[in-house]
Amino acid sequence: MSVKVSGLTKIYGEQKAVNDVSFEAQKGQVLGFLGPNGAGKTTTMKILTCFIPQTEGEALVCGFDTRTHSIEVRNQIGYLPEHNPLYKDMYVKEYLNFVAGMHKVPNKSQRIADMIEMTGLGREEKKQIGALSKGYRQRVGLAQAMLHDPEVLILDEPTSGLDPNQLVDIRALIKKIGEEKTVIFSTHIMQEVQAICDRVLIINQGQLVADDPIERLQTRISGNVLVTVEFLEKVKETTLNKIGGIKELQQISERKWTISSKKDIRAEIFRFAVDQNLTLLEMHKEAFSVEDIFQELTKG
């Protein structure tokens, strides 16, 4: 297990910024870490990256304890914080060379060239960082985070300031990295979560309120599976009630219905249509968006 957090708690005065949080993240997974402002996301990531110590609990990164083996943890982690701290008076390639030297990266010239190509910084490598747009500064931050080939990548709002074309490139890059590394990805852009993440953690007021694949979250907040179905023929409610497992029916039109049930009954609906000599024009399972789920679990 690349990251293992158990009973993590951080107290500032009388406020619990993080309250008994536990989760695991493994290799080959992009983990979305969501929560409203002040929920405890950044505090948790700062503990994992050894910027601040926890008050209670345990955090292990690649088997190393963040309290007792902070140097080993830092060697295993690439970190892009929310406010990307860069030396703006340095040139892109000069800065990456400086970072590679700190990490004692072997064959650093080739590694720097690979990172510049991977993050699309080729045309900007000879520019001062301070002269770059925000989107390109984010790319420099990503390059420095990945430069020493860490096992765990922690990204706090990594797509902030990127234009739509840059977003596509960086999404693909993070997804590709997530096939071989452990990626913990924090963002307020819900579309990013659906596009990139395999699993979602949601934290609210310091406590973990969800830890599931997106598909499981979608049924969790309602407790039901919703299927919208449309027939060529007019269908009455009494006829539809012959389908086993229906909890509730909602009529959209004479031919179109939303069916609520405790499980996915699309196979039963298909068999029902065949038995009743009905023609199915449309059938799909309704999915709550990540934004719906986030609002439901963090409201109030």
GIKATA-V791048 format. One line per field, one symbol per residue. burial: b if it has 16 or more other ideal C-beta (glycine too) atoms within 10 Angstrom, else e. A space follows every 50 residues. Layout:
burial = ???
//
This chain:
burial = ebbbbeebbbeeeeebbbbebebebebebbbbbbbbeebbbbbbbbbbbb eeebeebebbbbebebeebbebbbbbbbbbbeebebeeebbbbebbbebb eebebeebeebbeebbebbbbeebbeeebeebeebbbbbbbbbbbbbbeb bbbbbbbbbbebeeebbeebbebbeebbeebbbbbbbeebebbebbbebb bbbbebebbbbeebeebbbeeeeebbbebbbeeebeeeebeebeebeeee eeeebebebbbeeebbebbeebbeeeebeeeeeeeeebebeebbebbbee
//
